[in-house]
Amino acid sequence: HNAVTAVTLRARPSSRGTVRLTGPHPQDLLQIDKQHFQAPGGRTDVAALRDGVKKARALVKDSLLAVVIDREIFPGANFSTDEEIERHVYENIFGHHACCTAKIGADNDQYAVLDGDFNVRGVSNLRVVDISAWPNVPGFFVTTPTYMMAEKAARVIIEAANGTATGASNDTFVDHAQDALQALQVFLTSAGIQVGNLLDNVLHL
């Protein structure tokens, strides 16, 4: 079908789930409980997504696309009140970028699975470099922060292999992050998309 899709994303959601082992074998299935909207800020998350749906509808209705759109397929015109839209959010929410399950952190943080060089504490020759390493969900789509983290990790791994590791320094990492985000902001602004200060949005904790 020819269609227009408007996706609503909640930045920095409050939901905090769990991942637990079910056995000693690496291939044993994990017990994953995302606990959507169960945190104290859950109602705020639902309200933000509800308002996002309403805003997306308004943007499409007031855009040049309106003349070529026949009807809304999902969730559909029968979801019109706040209560109906919130029910739609509850029933259809999904999160395919679960993260922060193996956080990087200081030595005195009992929940920090990784040290500053991405090493798994207590395990030799094992690093984790993916979105599970984040201490907090970033306020931006996951791709750019992942690239930034991977660039830092690549430098750390190369230095360790060459015997030139000098400890985890963030200066070069932040410089590259600023360059990448400034370039992205110029691109988005040229496309008419106002996003504020991207560096603040991505790195803010």
C-alpha positions as CSV (number, residue, x, y, z in Angstrom):
1,H,0.0,0.0,0.0
2,N,1.1,3.6,-0.6
3,A,1.1,5.2,2.8
4,V,2.7,7.8,5.0
5,T,4.0,6.8,8.4
6,A,4.5,9.1,11.3
7,V,6.3,7.5,14.2
8,T,6.2,8.9,17.7
9,L,9.2,8.3,19.9
10,R,9.6,9.0,23.6
11,A,13.1,10.3,24.5
12,R,14.5,9.4,27.9
13,P,11.6,7.1,28.9
14,S,11.1,6.4,32.6
15,S,10.5,2.6,32.2
16,R,13.1,0.4,33.8
17,G,13.0,-3.3,33.1
18,T,15.1,-6.3,34.0
19,V,17.1,-8.9,32.3
20,R,17.9,-12.1,34.3
21,L,19.7,-15.3,33.5
22,T,17.7,-18.5,33.5
23,G,20.6,-21.0,33.5
24,P,24.4,-21.4,33.3
25,H,24.6,-22.0,29.5
26,P,25.3,-19.1,27.2
27,Q,22.4,-20.2,25.0
28,D,19.8,-20.4,27.8
29,L,17.0,-17.9,27.1
30,L,17.0,-14.7,29.0
31,Q,14.1,-13.6,31.2
32,I,13.3,-10.1,29.9
33,D,10.7,-7.9,31.6
34,K,10.5,-4.5,30.0
35,Q,7.9,-3.2,32.5
36,H,6.5,-0.6,30.1
37,F,5.1,2.5,32.0
38,Q,5.5,0.9,35.4
39,A,7.9,3.5,36.7
40,P,6.7,6.6,38.6
41,G,7.0,8.6,35.4
42,G,4.9,6.1,33.4
43,R,1.9,8.4,33.1
44,T,4.1,11.2,31.8
45,D,5.5,8.9,29.2
46,V,2.0,7.9,28.1
47,A,0.9,11.5,27.9
48,A,3.9,12.4,25.8
49,L,3.2,9.7,23.3
50,R,-0.5,10.6,23.2
51,D,0.4,14.2,22.5
52,G,2.9,13.0,19.9
53,V,0.1,11.1,18.0
54,K,-2.1,14.2,18.1
55,K,0.7,16.4,16.9
56,A,1.5,14.0,14.1
57,R,-2.1,14.0,13.0
58,A,-2.1,17.8,13.0
59,L,1.1,18.1,11.0
60,V,-0.1,15.7,8.3
61,K,-3.5,17.4,8.1
62,D,-1.9,20.9,7.7
63,S,0.8,19.7,5.2
64,L,0.8,19.4,1.4
65,L,0.4,15.7,1.9
66,A,-3.2,16.2,3.0
67,V,-4.5,16.3,-0.6
68,V,-3.2,12.8,-1.3
69,I,-4.2,11.1,1.9
70,D,-7.5,9.3,1.8
71,R,-7.8,8.2,5.4
72,E,-5.9,7.3,8.6
73,I,-5.4,3.6,8.8
74,F,-3.6,3.2,12.2
75,P,-4.8,3.8,14.8
76,G,-7.7,5.1,12.9
77,A,-10.4,7.8,13.2
78,N,-12.2,5.8,15.9
79,F,-9.3,6.7,18.3
80,S,-10.0,10.4,18.9
81,T,-10.3,11.2,22.6
82,D,-7.3,11.3,24.9
83,E,-8.5,8.1,26.6
84,E,-8.8,6.3,23.3
85,I,-5.4,7.4,22.1
86,E,-3.8,6.4,25.4
87,R,-5.4,3.0,25.2
88,H,-3.9,2.7,21.7
89,V,-0.5,3.6,23.2
90,Y,-0.7,1.0,25.9
91,E,-1.8,-1.7,23.5
92,N,0.7,-1.0,20.8
93,I,3.8,0.4,22.4
94,F,7.1,-1.4,21.6
95,G,10.7,-0.8,22.2
96,H,13.2,-2.6,20.0
97,H,16.3,-0.6,21.4
98,A,16.4,-2.0,24.9
99,C,19.6,-0.7,26.5
100,C,21.5,0.1,29.7
101,T,21.7,-3.5,30.9
102,A,25.5,-3.6,31.2
103,K,26.3,-0.1,32.1
104,I,29.7,1.5,32.0
105,G,30.7,3.3,35.2
106,A,33.1,4.1,38.0
107,D,34.8,1.5,40.1
108,N,32.7,2.3,43.1
109,D,29.4,1.8,41.3
110,Q,28.2,-1.6,42.2
111,Y,25.9,-1.7,39.1
112,A,28.6,-0.8,36.6
113,V,29.3,-4.0,34.7
114,L,31.9,-2.3,32.5
115,D,35.0,-0.1,33.4
116,G,35.9,3.0,31.5
117,D,37.6,0.9,28.8
118,F,34.5,-1.2,28.1
119,N,36.0,-4.3,29.9
120,V,33.6,-6.6,31.7
121,R,34.7,-6.5,35.3
122,G,35.9,-9.8,36.7
123,V,36.2,-11.3,33.2
124,S,39.4,-11.4,31.1
125,N,39.5,-10.4,27.4
126,L,35.9,-9.4,27.1
127,R,34.4,-6.0,26.2
128,V,30.9,-4.8,25.5
129,V,30.5,-2.1,22.9
130,D,26.8,-1.7,22.2
131,I,23.8,0.2,23.6
132,S,23.7,-2.0,26.6
133,A,26.8,-0.1,27.9
134,W,25.0,3.2,28.3
135,P,24.3,4.2,31.9
136,N,21.2,6.1,30.8
137,V,19.0,6.2,27.7
138,P,20.2,9.1,25.5
139,G,17.8,11.8,24.4
140,F,18.3,11.0,20.8
141,F,17.9,8.2,18.3
142,V,20.4,5.4,19.1
143,T,22.4,5.4,15.9
144,T,24.5,8.5,16.5
145,P,25.4,7.9,20.1
146,T,26.4,4.3,19.2
147,Y,28.8,5.5,16.5
148,M,30.3,7.9,19.0
149,M,30.8,5.2,21.6
150,A,32.1,2.7,19.0
151,E,34.8,5.2,17.9
152,K,36.0,5.7,21.4
153,A,36.0,1.9,22.0
154,A,38.0,1.3,18.8
155,R,40.7,3.7,20.0
156,V,40.8,2.0,23.4
157,I,41.1,-1.4,21.8
158,I,43.8,-0.4,19.3
159,E,45.8,1.3,22.1
160,A,45.5,-1.8,24.3
161,A,46.7,-4.1,21.4
162,N,49.6,-1.8,20.7
163,G,50.5,-1.5,24.3
164,T,50.0,2.3,24.2
165,A,46.9,2.6,26.3
166,T,47.0,5.8,28.4
167,G,43.7,5.5,30.1
168,A,40.3,6.6,29.0
169,S,40.5,10.2,27.8
170,N,37.3,11.8,26.6
171,D,38.8,14.8,24.9
172,T,39.1,13.3,21.4
173,F,35.8,11.5,21.8
174,V,33.9,14.7,22.6
175,D,35.7,16.6,19.8
176,H,34.5,14.0,17.3
177,A,31.0,14.0,18.8
178,Q,30.8,17.8,18.5
179,D,31.9,17.7,14.8
180,A,29.5,14.9,14.0
181,L,26.5,16.5,15.7
182,Q,27.2,19.9,14.3
183,A,27.2,18.5,10.8
184,L,24.0,16.6,11.5
185,Q,22.4,19.7,12.9
186,V,23.3,21.7,9.8
187,F,21.8,19.0,7.6
188,L,18.6,18.9,9.6
189,T,18.2,22.6,9.8
190,S,18.7,22.9,6.0
191,A,15.9,20.4,5.7
192,G,13.6,22.7,7.8
193,I,13.8,20.5,10.9
194,Q,14.4,22.5,14.1
195,V,16.1,20.2,16.7
196,G,17.7,22.6,19.2
197,N,21.2,21.9,20.4
198,L,22.0,18.3,19.4
199,L,25.1,18.0,21.6
200,D,23.2,19.1,24.7
201,N,20.3,16.6,23.8
202,V,22.7,13.7,23.3
203,L,25.1,14.1,26.1
204,H,22.8,15.5,28.7
205,L,22.3,13.1,31.6
